[in-house]
């Protein structure tokens, strides 16, 4: 399987800011498992507000773990019908650019 980024598309009823906060919680969870330095080096994402989309880089071990935890958090918080997620080949997508602090 080729490395990929993941495109999370939210319905208009789901507040994108709340979804981004769930992503931050997922990063904290991954920090607990794999270390803060690893998350700072290997986690990245991009929020596209006009499209109601969050793109998460899943091309690293950290990113792939973050995608899984983020997806689980979204299902719990908003339900499985509030968003869709699809894998997009890294070479054909816009690379996530938001730095993790």
N, CA, C and O atoms as a MOPAC input file, in Angstrom:
PM7 MOZYME 1SCF
protein

 N      0.83200 1    -1.17200 1     0.00000 1
 C      0.00000 1     0.00000 1     0.00000 1
 C      0.88600 1     1.24700 1     0.00000 1
 O      1.88300 1     1.30800 1     0.71800 1
 N      0.52100 1     2.21800 1    -0.79300 1
 C      1.27400 1     3.46300 1    -0.86300 1
 C      0.92600 1     4.35600 1     0.32300 1
 O     -0.19800 1     4.33300 1     0.82400 1
 N      1.90300 1     5.14100 1     0.76300 1
 C      1.60000 1     6.09700 1     1.82800 1
 C      0.48900 1     7.04300 1     1.38300 1
 O      0.36300 1     7.35400 1     0.19900 1
 N     -0.29800 1     7.48900 1     2.32600 1
 C     -1.45600 1     8.29100 1     1.97200 1
 C     -1.71200 1     9.38600 1     2.99200 1
 O     -1.24800 1     9.35000 1     4.13200 1
 N     -2.46000 1    10.34100 1     2.52700 1
 C     -3.04500 1    11.30900 1     3.43600 1
 C     -4.53600 1    10.98900 1     3.50100 1
 O     -5.07100 1    10.30600 1     2.62700 1
 N     -5.18700 1    11.47700 1     4.51900 1
 C     -6.60000 1    11.16800 1     4.72100 1
 C     -7.39800 1    12.45400 1     4.71000 1
 O     -7.06000 1    13.42800 1     5.38300 1
 N     -8.45800 1    12.43300 1     3.93300 1
 C     -9.32400 1    13.59600 1     3.77500 1
 C    -10.61300 1    13.34600 1     4.55500 1
 O    -11.39900 1    12.46200 1     4.21200 1
 N    -10.81600 1    14.13400 1     5.60500 1
 C    -12.02600 1    14.07900 1     6.41500 1
 C    -12.93500 1    15.21300 1     5.96000 1
 O    -12.58100 1    16.38600 1     6.07600 1
 N    -14.10400 1    14.86100 1     5.44400 1
 C    -15.07300 1    15.84800 1     4.98400 1
 C    -16.26400 1    15.81700 1     5.93500 1
 O    -16.85400 1    14.76300 1     6.17200 1
 N    -16.61100 1    16.97400 1     6.47300 1
 C    -17.65300 1    17.06900 1     7.49000 1
 C    -18.92000 1    17.67200 1     6.91100 1
 O    -18.87100 1    18.53700 1     6.03600 1
 N    -20.06600 1    17.19800 1     7.41500 1
 C    -21.32000 1    17.81500 1     6.99400 1
 C    -21.39300 1    19.22000 1     7.60700 1
 O    -20.64300 1    19.54500 1     8.52700 1
 N    -22.28500 1    20.02500 1     7.09700 1
 C    -22.35700 1    21.42900 1     7.51800 1
 C    -22.84400 1    21.58900 1     8.95600 1
 O    -22.65900 1    22.65400 1     9.54600 1
 N    -23.45700 1    20.56800 1     9.52800 1
 C    -23.91900 1    20.64800 1    10.92100 1
 C    -22.78900 1    20.40100 1    11.92100 1
 O    -22.92900 1    20.71300 1    13.10300 1
 N    -21.68600 1    19.84800 1    11.45900 1
 C    -20.56800 1    19.53000 1    12.34300 1
 C    -19.61400 1    20.72100 1    12.39100 1
 O    -19.03700 1    21.09000 1    11.36900 1
 N    -19.44300 1    21.32400 1    13.56600 1
 C    -18.52700 1    22.47800 1    13.66500 1
 C    -17.07800 1    22.05100 1    13.39800 1
 O    -16.52400 1    21.21200 1    14.10900 1
 N    -16.48900 1    22.63600 1    12.37700 1
 C    -15.12800 1    22.26800 1    11.99800 1
 C    -14.14800 1    22.54800 1    13.13400 1
 O    -13.19100 1    21.79700 1    13.32300 1
 N    -14.37300 1    23.60300 1    13.87900 1
 C    -13.49200 1    23.93900 1    15.00800 1
 C    -13.52900 1    22.82800 1    16.06600 1
 O    -12.49600 1    22.47600 1    16.63600 1
 N    -14.71100 1    22.28200 1    16.32300 1
 C    -14.82300 1    21.17500 1    17.28000 1
 C    -14.11500 1    19.92800 1    16.76100 1
 O    -13.47300 1    19.20700 1    17.52500 1
 N    -14.23700 1    19.68000 1    15.46000 1
 C    -13.54300 1    18.53500 1    14.87100 1
 C    -12.02900 1    18.71400 1    14.98400 1
 O    -11.31000 1    17.75400 1    15.26000 1
 N    -11.54400 1    19.94000 1    14.77300 1
 C    -10.11300 1    20.18900 1    14.91000 1
 C     -9.66100 1    19.97900 1    16.36100 1
 O     -8.56000 1    19.48600 1    16.60400 1
 N    -10.50500 1    20.34900 1    17.31200 1
 C    -10.16400 1    20.10700 1    18.72200 1
 C    -10.06600 1    18.60600 1    19.00500 1
 O     -9.23200 1    18.18100 1    19.80500 1
 N    -10.90700 1    17.80600 1    18.35900 1
 C    -10.81000 1    16.34800 1    18.49800 1
 C     -9.48900 1    15.84200 1    17.92600 1
 O     -8.90300 1    14.89500 1    18.45100 1
 N     -9.02400 1    16.46800 1    16.86000 1
 C     -7.72600 1    16.10200 1    16.29500 1
 C     -6.60800 1    16.42800 1    17.28800 1
 O     -5.66200 1    15.65500 1    17.44000 1
 N     -6.72000 1    17.55900 1    17.95300 1
 C     -5.71600 1    17.91200 1    18.96300 1
 C     -5.70900 1    16.89200 1    20.10500 1
 O     -4.64700 1    16.53000 1    20.61100 1
 N     -6.88800 1    16.43600 1    20.50400 1
 C     -6.95200 1    15.39100 1    21.53800 1
 C     -6.30300 1    14.09800 1    21.04900 1
 O     -5.62400 1    13.41200 1    21.81300 1
 N     -6.51500 1    13.77100 1    19.77900 1
 C     -5.87800 1    12.57700 1    19.20600 1
 C     -4.36100 1    12.72100 1    19.24700 1
 O     -3.65300 1    11.75400 1    19.52700 1
 N     -3.86200 1    13.91600 1    18.97000 1
 C     -2.40800 1    14.13600 1    19.02300 1
 C     -1.88600 1    13.97000 1    20.44400 1
 O     -0.80500 1    13.41500 1    20.64700 1
 N     -2.64100 1    14.44400 1    21.42600 1
 C     -2.22900 1    14.27900 1    22.82300 1
 C     -2.18400 1    12.79500 1    23.18100 1
 O     -1.26700 1    12.34600 1    23.86800 1
 N     -3.16400 1    12.04500 1    22.72000 1
 C     -3.18200 1    10.60600 1    22.98400 1
 C     -1.96700 1     9.92100 1    22.36300 1
 O     -1.34900 1     9.05900 1    22.98900 1
 N     -1.62600 1    10.30300 1    21.13100 1
 C     -0.47400 1     9.70800 1    20.46200 1
 C      0.81600 1    10.13300 1    21.15800 1
 O      1.76400 1     9.35100 1    21.22700 1
 N      0.86600 1    11.36000 1    21.67200 1
 C      2.03200 1    11.79400 1    22.45900 1
 C      2.23700 1    10.87700 1    23.66100 1
 O      3.36700 1    10.52300 1    23.99700 1
 N      1.13800 1    10.49700 1    24.30100 1
 C      1.23400 1     9.60800 1    25.45500 1
 C      1.80000 1     8.25000 1    25.09300 1
 O      2.50900 1     7.63500 1    25.89000 1
 N      1.49400 1     7.78500 1    23.90500 1
 C      1.97700 1     6.47400 1    23.47300 1
 C      3.37800 1     6.51900 1    22.86500 1
 O      4.21200 1     5.66100 1    23.15300 1
 N      3.63100 1     7.51200 1    22.03200 1
 C      4.84500 1     7.50000 1    21.22300 1
 C      5.78900 1     8.66700 1    21.48100 1
 O      6.86800 1     8.72900 1    20.89200 1
 N      5.40000 1     9.58400 1    22.34600 1
 C      6.29000 1    10.68000 1    22.72200 1
 C      5.98400 1    11.99300 1    22.02700 1
 O      5.60700 1    12.03600 1    20.85600 1
 N      6.16100 1    13.06200 1    22.78900 1
 C      5.88500 1    14.40400 1    22.28000 1
 C      6.80100 1    14.77400 1    21.11600 1
 O      6.35200 1    15.37300 1    20.13900 1
 N      8.06400 1    14.42600 1    21.21700 1
 C      9.01100 1    14.77200 1    20.14700 1
 C      8.60600 1    14.11100 1    18.83500 1
 O      8.66900 1    14.74100 1    17.77900 1
 N      8.19500 1    12.86600 1    18.89100 1
 C      7.78900 1    12.16200 1    17.66800 1
 C      6.59300 1    12.83500 1    17.01300 1
 O      6.54200 1    12.98000 1    15.79200 1
 N      5.63300 1    13.24400 1    17.83200 1
 C      4.45200 1    13.92100 1    17.28800 1
 C      4.85400 1    15.26200 1    16.67700 1
 O      4.38000 1    15.61200 1    15.59600 1
 N      5.70600 1    16.00300 1    17.34100 1
 C      6.15900 1    17.29100 1    16.79500 1
 C      6.86300 1    17.11400 1    15.45100 1
 O      6.72400 1    17.95600 1    14.56300 1
 N      7.61000 1    16.03600 1    15.29900 1
 C      8.36600 1    15.82600 1    14.06800 1
 C      7.51900 1    15.25000 1    12.94100 1
 O      7.72000 1    15.60800 1    11.78000 1
 N      6.57800 1    14.36800 1    13.25700 1
 C      5.92900 1    13.57900 1    12.20900 1
 C      4.43100 1    13.80400 1    12.02500 1
 O      3.84200 1    13.19500 1    11.13200 1
 N      3.79800 1    14.64200 1    12.81900 1
 C      2.35900 1    14.86300 1    12.67300 1
 C      2.11600 1    16.17200 1    11.93700 1
 O      2.72200 1    17.19800 1    12.24800 1
 N      1.22200 1    16.12100 1    10.95700 1
 C      0.82300 1    17.35900 1    10.28500 1
 C     -0.58600 1    17.21400 1     9.73400 1
 O     -1.06200 1    16.11600 1     9.44100 1
 N     -1.23600 1    18.37000 1     9.60500 1
 C     -2.60000 1    18.39000 1     9.07600 1
 C     -2.88200 1    19.76500 1     8.48100 1
 O     -2.12500 1    20.71500 1     8.68000 1
 N     -3.97900 1    19.84700 1     7.75200 1
 C     -4.39700 1    21.10800 1     7.14700 1
 C     -5.91600 1    21.20900 1     7.28400 1
 O     -6.63500 1    20.24500 1     7.02100 1
 N     -6.39600 1    22.37600 1     7.69400 1
 C     -7.83400 1    22.62800 1     7.78700 1
 C     -8.23100 1    23.48800 1     6.59600 1
 O     -7.66300 1    24.55700 1     6.37300 1
 N     -9.20600 1    23.01400 1     5.83600 1
 C     -9.74500 1    23.74900 1     4.68500 1
 C    -11.16300 1    24.16400 1     5.05200 1
 O    -12.12200 1    23.43500 1     4.79700 1
 N    -11.28200 1    25.34300 1     5.65300 1
 C    -12.58600 1    25.80000 1     6.15700 1
 C    -13.65000 1    25.93500 1     5.07100 1
 O    -14.77600 1    25.48200 1     5.27700 1
 N    -13.34000 1    26.53800 1     3.92500 1
 C    -14.39400 1    26.67700 1     2.91500 1
 C    -15.00400 1    25.34500 1     2.46400 1
 O    -16.18000 1    25.28400 1     2.10600 1
 N    -14.20800 1    24.29700 1     2.48500 1
 C    -14.70200 1    22.97900 1     2.05000 1
 C    -15.15500 1    22.10400 1     3.21700 1
 O    -15.66400 1    21.00300 1     3.01000 1
 N    -14.96700 1    22.59800 1     4.44800 1
 C    -15.31600 1    21.83200 1     5.64900 1
 C    -14.55300 1    20.50600 1     5.68400 1
 O    -15.12900 1    19.43600 1     5.88000 1
 N    -13.23400 1    20.61600 1     5.48700 1
 C    -12.35900 1    19.44900 1     5.34600 1
 C    -11.15200 1    19.59300 1     6.26000 1
 O    -10.63300 1    20.69200 1     6.45700 1
 N    -10.71200 1    18.47000 1     6.81300 1
 C     -9.42000 1    18.39000 1     7.48200 1
 C     -8.63500 1    17.29000 1     6.79500 1
 O     -9.12000 1    16.17000 1     6.63500 1
 N     -7.41800 1    17.62100 1     6.39000 1
 C     -6.53300 1    16.65200 1     5.74100 1
 C     -5.43400 1    16.30500 1     6.72800 1
 O     -4.76300 1    17.18900 1     7.26100 1
 N     -5.25200 1    15.01100 1     6.96800 1
 C     -4.25300 1    14.54900 1     7.92400 1
 C     -3.22500 1    13.69500 1     7.18000 1
 O     -3.57600 1    12.79900 1     6.41300 1
 N     -1.95900 1    13.99300 1     7.42600 1
 C     -0.87000 1    13.23800 1     6.81500 1
 C     -0.73800 1    11.89100 1     7.51800 1
 O     -0.41900 1    11.82800 1     8.70500 1
 N     -0.98400 1    10.82800 1     6.78200 1
 C     -0.86200 1     9.48400 1     7.33500 1
 C      0.33500 1     8.73700 1     6.78500 1
 O      0.36700 1     7.50700 1     6.81300 1
 N      1.32000 1     9.46900 1     6.28600 1
 C      2.46000 1     8.82900 1     5.63300 1
 C      3.52500 1     8.34200 1     6.61100 1
 O      4.47900 1     7.68200 1     6.20000 1
 N      3.37900 1     8.65600 1     7.89600 1
 C      4.32600 1     8.20000 1     8.91300 1
 C      3.59900 1     7.32500 1     9.91700 1
 O      2.36900 1     7.30200 1     9.94200 1
 N      4.33700 1     6.61200 1    10.73600 1
 C      3.74300 1     5.80900 1    11.79600 1
 C      2.89400 1     6.68900 1    12.72200 1
 O      1.78600 1     6.31300 1    13.10500 1
 N      3.42000 1     7.84600 1    13.06900 1
 C      2.70900 1     8.78300 1    13.94200 1
 C      1.42200 1     9.24400 1    13.26900 1
 O      0.35300 1     9.23100 1    13.88000 1
 N      1.53000 1     9.64700 1    12.02000 1
 C      0.35800 1    10.12200 1    11.29100 1
 C     -0.70900 1     9.05300 1    11.14100 1
 O     -1.89700 1     9.33600 1    11.29800 1
 N     -0.30200 1     7.83400 1    10.83900 1
 C     -1.26200 1     6.74200 1    10.68800 1
 C     -1.98300 1     6.45200 1    12.00500 1
 O     -3.18800 1     6.20300 1    12.01700 1
 N     -1.24300 1     6.48500 1    13.10900 1
 C     -1.86300 1     6.27900 1    14.42100 1
 C     -2.81300 1     7.42200 1    14.74500 1
 O     -3.89100 1     7.20000 1    15.29500 1
 N     -2.41800 1     8.63300 1    14.40700 1
 C     -3.25000 1     9.80000 1    14.67000 1
 C     -4.56700 1     9.71700 1    13.88900 1
 O     -5.62700 1    10.06000 1    14.41300 1
 N     -4.49500 1     9.26800 1    12.64800 1
 C     -5.70700 1     9.11500 1    11.83000 1
 C     -6.67100 1     8.13300 1    12.48900 1
 O     -7.87400 1     8.38700 1    12.53700 1
 N     -6.16200 1     7.02700 1    12.99100 1
 C     -7.02300 1     6.02000 1    13.61300 1
 C     -7.68400 1     6.55000 1    14.88700 1
 O     -8.88200 1     6.35700 1    15.09200 1
 N     -6.91600 1     7.20700 1    15.73100 1
 C     -7.46900 1     7.75100 1    16.97500 1
 C     -8.45400 1     8.87500 1    16.65700 1
 O     -9.52700 1     8.93900 1    17.25700 1
 N     -8.10900 1     9.75400 1    15.72800 1
 C     -8.98500 1    10.85100 1    15.32400 1
 C    -10.31700 1    10.31900 1    14.80900 1
 O    -11.37600 1    10.83100 1    15.17300 1
 N    -10.26500 1     9.30000 1    13.96700 1
 C    -11.49100 1     8.71000 1    13.43400 1
 C    -12.36800 1     8.15800 1    14.55900 1
 O    -13.58200 1     8.36300 1    14.55800 1
 N    -11.76600 1     7.46900 1    15.50300 1
 C    -12.52800 1     6.92500 1    16.63700 1
 C    -13.15700 1     8.04500 1    17.45700 1
 O    -14.31400 1     7.93800 1    17.86400 1
 N    -12.41200 1     9.11000 1    17.70300 1
 C    -12.95500 1    10.24600 1    18.45700 1
 C    -14.12400 1    10.88700 1    17.71500 1
 O    -15.13100 1    11.23300 1    18.33300 1
 N    -14.00300 1    11.04800 1    16.40000 1
 C    -15.07600 1    11.66400 1    15.61700 1
 C    -16.35100 1    10.83200 1    15.65800 1
 O    -17.44900 1    11.37000 1    15.79800 1
 N    -16.20000 1     9.52400 1    15.53700 1
 C    -17.37200 1     8.65200 1    15.58600 1
 C    -18.07800 1     8.78800 1    16.92500 1
 O    -19.30400 1     8.87800 1    16.98300 1
 N    -17.30000 1     8.80100 1    18.00100 1
 C    -17.87600 1     8.93900 1    19.35400 1
 C    -18.53400 1    10.28900 1    19.57300 1
 O    -19.61400 1    10.37100 1    20.15900 1
 N    -17.88100 1    11.35700 1    19.09900 1
 C    -18.38000 1    12.70100 1    19.38400 1
 C    -19.52400 1    13.12900 1    18.46200 1
 O    -20.50400 1    13.71900 1    18.91500 1
 N    -19.39200 1    12.82700 1    17.15200 1
 C    -20.34600 1    13.34300 1    16.17700 1
 C    -21.21600 1    12.27800 1    15.51300 1
 O    -22.24000 1    12.60200 1    14.91100 1
 N    -20.81400 1    11.00100 1    15.62000 1
 C    -21.54200 1     9.91800 1    14.95700 1
 C    -20.94800 1     9.59700 1    13.59800 1
 O    -20.25200 1    10.41800 1    13.00100 1
 N    -21.23300 1     8.37600 1    13.11000 1
 C    -20.59300 1     7.96100 1    11.86000 1
 C    -21.13400 1     8.65800 1    10.61700 1
 O    -20.52100 1     8.56600 1     9.55300 1
 N    -22.26200 1     9.35000 1    10.72200 1
 C    -22.82600 1    10.00100 1     9.53600 1
 C    -22.44800 1    11.47900 1     9.44100 1
 O    -22.86000 1    12.15500 1     8.49900 1
 N    -21.68300 1    11.98400 1    10.38400 1
 C    -21.32600 1    13.40700 1    10.40600 1
 C    -20.12300 1    13.71700 1     9.51000 1
 O    -19.82700 1    14.88200 1     9.24500 1
 N    -19.43600 1    12.68100 1     9.05000 1
 C    -18.23900 1    12.90600 1     8.24600 1
 C    -17.96100 1    11.69200 1     7.37100 1
 O    -18.47800 1    10.59700 1     7.59700 1
 N    -17.13200 1    11.92600 1     6.37100 1
 C    -16.58700 1    10.82700 1     5.57700 1
 C    -15.07000 1    10.95500 1     5.63000 1
 O    -14.53000 1    12.04900 1     5.79900 1
 N    -14.40400 1     9.83800 1     5.48400 1
 C    -12.95100 1     9.85900 1     5.42900 1
 C    -12.52900 1     8.97300 1     4.27100 1
 O    -13.05200 1     7.87600 1     4.07500 1
 N    -11.56600 1     9.48100 1     3.50600 1
 C    -11.04900 1     8.66000 1     2.41400 1
 C     -9.55400 1     8.85300 1     2.30000 1
 O     -9.01300 1     9.92500 1     2.57000 1
 N     -8.91500 1     7.78900 1     1.89500 1
 C     -7.46600 1     7.80200 1     1.70600 1
 C     -7.18200 1     8.36500 1     0.31100 1
 O     -7.82400 1     7.99800 1    -0.67300 1
 N     -6.21100 1     9.25900 1     0.26100 1
 C     -5.80900 1     9.88100 1    -0.99400 1
 C     -4.31700 1     9.65900 1    -1.13500 1
 O     -3.56800 1     9.89500 1    -0.18800 1
 N     -3.87300 1     9.21300 1    -2.29100 1
 C     -2.44000 1     8.99000 1    -2.48000 1
 C     -1.67400 1    10.28000 1    -2.23100 1
 O     -2.06700 1    11.34800 1    -2.69900 1
 N     -0.59100 1    10.17200 1    -1.49800 1
 C      0.19300 1    11.34200 1    -1.09800 1
 C      0.68500 1    12.14200 1    -2.29700 1
 O      0.71900 1    13.37100 1    -2.24200 1
 N      1.06100 1    11.47500 1    -3.36700 1
 C      1.60200 1    12.17500 1    -4.53400 1
 C      0.54400 1    13.00600 1    -5.23900 1
 O      0.88100 1    13.96500 1    -5.93400 1
 N     -0.73800 1    12.65900 1    -5.07500 1
 C     -1.81200 1    13.34700 1    -5.78900 1
 C     -2.59200 1    14.30600 1    -4.91100 1
 O     -3.66200 1    14.76900 1    -5.30600 1
 N     -2.08600 1    14.61200 1    -3.74400 1
 C     -2.85000 1    15.45500 1    -2.82900 1
 C     -2.03500 1    16.65900 1    -2.40300 1
 O     -0.82300 1    16.72500 1    -2.60600 1
 N     -2.72600 1    17.58800 1    -1.81900 1
 C     -2.04500 1    18.73100 1    -1.22900 1
 C     -1.48500 1    18.29000 1     0.10600 1
 O     -2.22800 1    17.79000 1     0.95000 1
 N     -0.20500 1    18.46200 1     0.31300 1
 C      0.42400 1    18.02500 1     1.55800 1
 C     -0.07700 1    18.86000 1     2.72200 1
 O     -0.14800 1    20.08400 1     2.61300 1
 N     -0.42200 1    18.23200 1     3.81900 1
 C     -0.81800 1    18.99400 1     4.99100 1
 C      0.33700 1    19.89900 1     5.42600 1
 O      1.50200 1    19.50500 1     5.39900 1
 N     -0.01500 1    21.10700 1     5.82200 1
 C      1.03800 1    22.06800 1     6.10600 1
 C      1.00500 1    22.64800 1     7.50000 1
 O      1.92900 1    23.36800 1     7.87800 1
 N     -0.01000 1    22.36600 1     8.27100 1
 C     -0.10000 1    22.96300 1     9.59000 1
 C      0.89800 1    22.31800 1    10.53500 1
 O      0.94900 1    21.09500 1    10.66300 1
 N      1.68200 1    23.14200 1    11.18700 1
 C      2.67500 1    22.62100 1    12.12300 1
 C      2.00800 1    22.27100 1    13.43000 1
 O      1.05100 1    22.91900 1    13.85300 1
 N      2.52000 1    21.25100 1    14.05700 1
 C      2.04100 1    20.84200 1    15.36600 1
 C      2.90800 1    21.50600 1    16.41200 1
 O      4.13400 1    21.39700 1    16.37800 1
 N      2.26800 1    22.19600 1    17.34100 1
 C      3.03200 1    22.89700 1    18.38900 1
 C      3.21600 1    22.02300 1    19.59500 1
 O      3.83300 1    22.44400 1    20.57400 1

